[in-house]
Amino acid sequence: MKKNILFLLILSLCGMQNLFTISSKENLYMQCALRDKSLTPVQQEKALRKCCNFNAIDTVCCKRGPRGERGRRGPRGRRGEPGINASCGFNELFINAEMMFSAIFDDVAIQPVAFTPYPPSLVTMLAWAMPSPLISPLPPIGANFDLPVDIDKTQPITIVIHMLVDSSSLISGNMAKLLIDLDFKSNNDLVGTVPPAVAPVQITSADFVVTPAIPPVSTNLRQISVSIPFDISTTLGDWAFIDVSRIPAAANEFSGNIYLSTISIQYHRFC
């Protein structure tokens, strides 16, 4: 019985040897090719075909199995940094009365007016008088400022002029208009109006309504504001100058004083 089993085992081994006629040297080469993890399946196939005339690669290394189940979506990454032109909303640069200056007129240095609108408090509030240009014109009121580093010059700015009106009763008319000079300069640019210097740009407001404060002849003040858009996309430099003055309205000129309180430069920010 044992001899029969041994004989059948020998026959089986001989049959397998006849089926795969690969020399011991080729067998060693095949094993090395299949174990070399640096080779791709295609490279393994080429190596086996070259050495062994091996034609059953698909059953050994190269046949692609069915696609597995798709894994669940991973967590979402954090939002990237915004681009340089991305808008980050609005911001404001303001100039108050203490930061402004005017001129010497008739040998007298023009100074701001001090109001006390909150009695019994004695706190004072400064503002610059702008009389009607038809009655007693005065030089403009100006200020220097630097453009903010986060200003988006591709978007227009809005210049908001905040003014105060007292309660004087001997007033005629109710309309006014403003003239604004704007100048922007880069390093080493000329400042002035004598050529080759480039003079400031002039813009005007629309006519606006002015109403005195009430009750008449009181310490109350009325705050009014005028907004003027301006395109700065073609401006260069980060140093700027602005001045404000009154020019005649188209009709019904307000005969009383208007007092310049603050200038607001409102702009779009980039990130």
Secondary structure, 3 states (H helix, E strand, C coil): CHHHHHHHHHHHHHHHHHHCCCCHHHHHHHHHHHHCCCCCHHHHHHHHHHHHCCCCHHHHHHCCCCCCCCCCCCCCCCCCCCCCCCEEEEEEEEEEHHHCECCEECCEECCCEEECCCCCCCCCEEEEEECCCCCCCCCCEEEEEECCCCECCCCCEEEEEEEEECCCCCCCCCEEEEEEEEEEECCCCCCCCCCCCCCCEEEECCCEECCCCCCCCCCCCEEEEEEEEECCCCCCCCEEEEEEEEECCCCCECCCCEEEEEEEEEEEEEC
